[in-house]
Amino acid sequence: MAASSTNSAYWKGFRDGIPFILVVTPFALLFGVVATESGLNLMETMGFSIVVIAGASQFTALQLMNENAPTLIVILSALAVNLRMAMYSASLAPYIGKAPLWKRAFIAYLMVDQAYAMSIVTYETRPEMTVPERVAYYFGVITPIVPLWYLFTLIGAMVGQSIPPEMALDFAVPITFIAMIGPMLRTLPHILAAAASIALALGFAWVPYNLGLMIAALGAMIIGAQAELWFERKART
């Protein structure tokens, strides 16, 4: 029965992850193209995607490298963009923290926005799931996503500029994050944090090397956290 339930959870995750193919494919193609146009060879491009496996920070690093930003700024900016992964991990810990270490390590490596978004919503709406079922679900979601990220990064790096501009692959980047973030704006603190991030990002767009994004992210986290604390205090009074 246990094996049957974990298999069922895996395949449900797989089905839930399939729609993300529509955005992961052009996202990966675009990265492969941009990376090779930026001067990375095929091995460097694939190594970037396989080791880092975080599209937003990869694009951030490439842009700063093209602007000849200092290496320290490139590293810090990529890490700042990826700080959301630490928050994802903290959010998932109550649900999968008791899984074996090797599984948690594998999940940490495969931590991507789409898998987190689907998993946390499922875990919250189905509290009866066991830890093995939650882990199986996560691996199910990631199965149609990560292999295609590798594959289409490779294709993008190989075909490069032969992809016509009319395909507008860059549409995949904003659509991916809108599709993930939109359904998660379920409370007023979430909405306030999102609004603050937009306002701060626009207000600090003039800061060189995209450092305005760091300011926006930090400010949005502070505003969201303070709003949540304020509403909790108000609810207790």
Sequence and secondary structure as in RCSB ss.txt:
>XXXX:A:sequence
MAASSTNSAYWKGFRDGIPFILVVTPFALLFGVVATESGLNLMETMGFSIVVIAGASQFTALQLMNENAPTLIVI
LSALAVNLRMAMYSASLAPYIGKAPLWKRAFIAYLMVDQAYAMSIVTYETRPEMTVPERVAYYFGVITPIVPLWY
LFTLIGAMVGQSIPPEMALDFAVPITFIAMIGPMLRTLPHILAAAASIALALGFAWVPYNLGLMIAALGAMIIGA
QAELWFERKART
>XXXX:A:secstr
 HHHHHHHHHHHHHHHHGGGHHHHHHHHHHHHHHHHHTT  HHHHHHHHHHH  HHHHHHHHHHHHTT  HHHHH
HHHHHHTHHHHHHHHHHHHHHTTS HHHHHHHHHT  HHHHHHHHHHHHH TT  HHHHHHHHHHHHTTTHHHHH
HHHHHHHHHGGGS GGG GGGHHHHHHHHHHGGG  SHHHHHHHHHHHHHHHHTTTSGGGHHHHHHHHHHHHHHH
HHHHHHHHHHH 
